[in-house]
Amino acid sequence: MDEAAARTQASYDVLLSFLEQFPQVPSDKASVCSRCSGISLDQLEASDSEYVHSESYHALLASSMRGCPLCLLLVQELHTHAGIGDPKEALVYLDPNIPDRPVTLRTVRSTGPDGSDKIRMLEVKIKNWWAASGQATLQVFALPGTSAAEKHRVQTRVPFGEEEKWAAMRRWLDAQQQQVLQQRWLPTRLLHVGDTTADIHVLESHVLPPGARYIALSYRWGSGNTLLATTATLADLMRSVPEANIPKTIQDAIATTRRLGIRYLWVDSLCIVQDDAADWAHEAARMGDVYMNALCTIAAHAAEHAGAGFLAESMKMEKVIAAGGHTTANGEPRSYETEMAAYRDTVESSSAAMPKSAAEAAPVDPNASLFVTKGSYARHHLDRSELSTRGWVMQERILAARTIHFAAGGAMYFESRAEGVEHVEAGKEAGYRPFPGLRDALGVVDRRHQQQVSQVVIVETEEAKKAAADLVYKGWYDLVARYSGCLLTQRKDKLVALSGIVRKLQQLTSGDRYISGIWCHPASFHVCLLWVGEGDKPLEESSDACAPSWSWASIHGKVQFPHGISLAGTLDKMKAELELAEVIQPVQTDDEIIEGPAILKLSGVVKIQTELRFVNCRVGVPFWYHIVNFVNLDKPTRLWDVADDDGTIIGWASLDRQVGSDDIDGLVEGITCFKVASHMDDVLARGHDRGFLVLFVRYLRDEDIWRRVGMGQITERKSFDGGGGTGMTIRLG
């Protein structure tokens, strides 16, 4: 164990012994601690800069384990912001000395969509910690008419009950439908939901009238999907689908479809014949069209599996935490539920005696609390939900033109591909629009389709076509980084589960081929090869020949592209040091999408002068690399120093198969590196040589091909120049 690891372990041992005094309290018995109940806006705004909430990080953790829900929320947000999950990781990535530092709070004002300047966030920070990972933000709001709203100008919200949510869904969907042209494409089969149980049956869409509209369901199968369309059951399902046999999540989707006034629902388990390989392959290829052409998609985040359902969890009133020292008439601490009940009673009693506009301004308790919720709310409920960990779901979300997200804890969101995400009560979340580049690209596809439907001819300039293609190439890295961490029941589906997106984006790529997860575009092809593993967990080698070694899809595990490569400004400065001469397909196909093993015939420079050695394994990148390199890694990963035969450190490497120092010698034998890219500006202002980004490769003589074993950077240019490298063409498989 090195010195840093020993310090971390020692700090963790101290923390554990401290926390053992405070066994965690069940959430249903938890109450706000005295520090949190004592928070007031007067104190927060009277502080010169920051209000001290806890004297130490230790104390905050202890209070969270004693059961204070707000302290627990503060801890969770600090950890979430740092991308970590437990106290030990917090000590690793934040700082070994952090337990002794105070935790402070500060209100943050910002301008909302309506132009008003109000308190919208509460910043929590570990004092005197320089890194951004030592701070996080939470959302705050108040009820209309309270002191917090009127005196301190805190943003206001009125949480919705079930009927308000149904009404909000219908309003949003009605507004969205005004932007939809007559729908002409329909999936092969749909579920007719009708008005009663007796009406439910599967039908073939060719019998439907022009303009029929449908809703699509995005959900987790799990172990609860007991009703499937098969060659044996399809005929019966087309006659009638007994409600008692329908899994609860699909029942809830049927109920939602009816409440929204739509008669047809697409559910994969009932609209694809699951044991017919030909039907499955045909429908999987059309999956992009299913979600792009649906009126909207129901995303069942709150359902753990097909049998769990989502309405009971999503339609209840959202739970938040009340902060402040106010009490009820009985002397009990106020809760969110008691204050909401009092607010509703006031408004409802006022509504009976006055017009609606006056009722909305009815007086409420001016001392009502300040309410606190998670900071990046939509990101928490949507990006980090179990549903979003599924590989097929990412394609569904990106392609869907409109989505209603039914999340846990009573949370609900509306998402438009063009406009982003909005909370059912709070409205749009500033700065949150996942995959903006790819969604803008899909917007171009939509506009072209609408022009064809309307028979309107609009001539696009070459500049416009290039801009649309650039959206694809520059957005692809973010997609791969996110998607590679998702789960698939069948690992062989890794590339298939993206094929719907690929087929749509291919309409914009000017004929550039898509091969096993990368685009063969001259300006970005070389960059697609420069992926690395994320984190220090071992990557698993693919045993099902899903993709060749040079593709990110060849391994099972989350990958990342070095920070800067995926940014538009840096991508434009990445100079290719190789040339793609030919793509060799073992299995020929007429399809432009190649998803199986393929060999790239590459011309470039290979370092052959000396053997490479891998030494000094570490997690993360030393600070000096940030200065010398032109790429950084967003997340910690296991890196090796690369040494020449004389022991000189000439760069770093991230190996695709993680190994320890004891067995590294066997892996190194026969490894060399192949030059992939350099920076347009070879030398930094301080005179540091940028060197080259490389693939580490090994030659397999029996197969006459090279295999990738890792990626990295050679910072010593002389390792290739001056006889250190030789030009050659390799077959990379």
C-alpha angles and dihedrals in degrees: 000000000000124000096262093049091048091052091049093049091049091051090047092051090053090049093050093051089050095048094047087077090065114055111196116264119224110258094239090062097041123117133184113271124238092259092055095041088052095057113116133173090234089061094042093052095039092059112100091231115333137016114227107232099171129016090225144005086246090059093049091052091047092051091049090053091048086061109263104150094203094051088049090051091051091051093046093050093049090051094042092051089053091047094243136120115202140031093261092056089046090059092047097050103028107040137292089237096050097100090072096052123097122250115228137190130212132178117236123206123203140167115262130210089272092056095250121139108225143148105270105152140044115210118212116196140176099232121245092008109132099201122090088229088073094069140053140173134235130197120245132190141165137210116263114266096025127123090251091056099040105033101030098029097231114172113261133227134172109207115231128236123211099281092046089054093051090050091048091051092052093047092050094046092046089054091047093050090063087069094050122094120214107297113239106164118075132178118254092256136018137185111245105216099182120173102291139033091260091061096061114110142128116256138179110250097225088080092059123099120252113276096030111157130210142185123227126217124223111191147134117267098202116153095313100076099104100150115072137165107241135160087265098046105034096088091052092047090053089057098045141332111217109227092220089063096049114102113245096247090055090045089055090048090052091050091049093048090053093047089053092053097248123130103200133063130185115215118171096217092056101031099048121060098237099201096043107090094194094050092045092051092047093050095042089057089054096047092105091057092049094060098034092054099041115109085231141336125238108219108198100202092154094059114088090197141348093280097049104072127213110219097079091055099038101041097055120096112280115253120231134162126260114219125192139068101270122127137197125251087270092055094252119140110261118250132197090252096052093047093047091049090051092047093051092047090053095048095043094049090048092049091063092059105036142035119277095257091054092044090056089057094046113140116262132183103297091207095061113140134262108254122219128199136168116298107230090034102171092042090053096048098037113023094040100040121115089246090060091055090069116098098220091050095064091062090046093053097046095047098043111102091206131013136185108206115209101197134181124273095033094298121145131180137185118214129192118186089223100040106032131227129331131183115236090240108018100043127219120003107228115244096005114123111127119222095003095176096052092042091052088050091051088049088061089052089051093050092050090050092049090050089053092048091048090042089233115150115212118173113220119213120234088248091056092049091050091048090053092050091048089056088060097048096043094045095048095079094058090048094051093046091053097038096048090066093055126101129243127191088214111038090199087070092067095110096026090060089062097043094096091059092043093053091053095045091047088071087070103041100084094238097310109153124242113218125184096322102327136087119235094221115144094227097049109017094098092050092056088065094058101083124135135189119267119228131004096278114115116263115229119231114232114252096184099066090240091154142354121270094260092061124085086227091067092080133052109233142068117295134192136196113231110268110265097031090083094046114098095229095052095040089060089056096050109109117206114234094187139051130222105229100173145348113225116202117198088200116039120221136174090222116103088217110084111195104162133073112309133174121228116211102211130185116206147097125308123195106233106151098092142010116260124231128202115214141158102033113205140165111244132006126289115245095249090062088064089061100042099037128072092210132055131190115244094208129035114266136170111270134181128208110238115223131191120230091272092055097256112146106236102169146314137281138202109203120213092219109050114225137170128243092259095063101029094100093069092050094050096058111110095004120137133160134251120210112241111163146356135188121264087233101056096191130042121229090260091056098255114149111235093204120186141307109233145182116232107223141177127209118232104203096191092057096033091227137109123235127207115239100171150329133244148127133280106206095182106082092192089067086077103021125068097035097317093114139032132211115243144141117248134190105229114195 
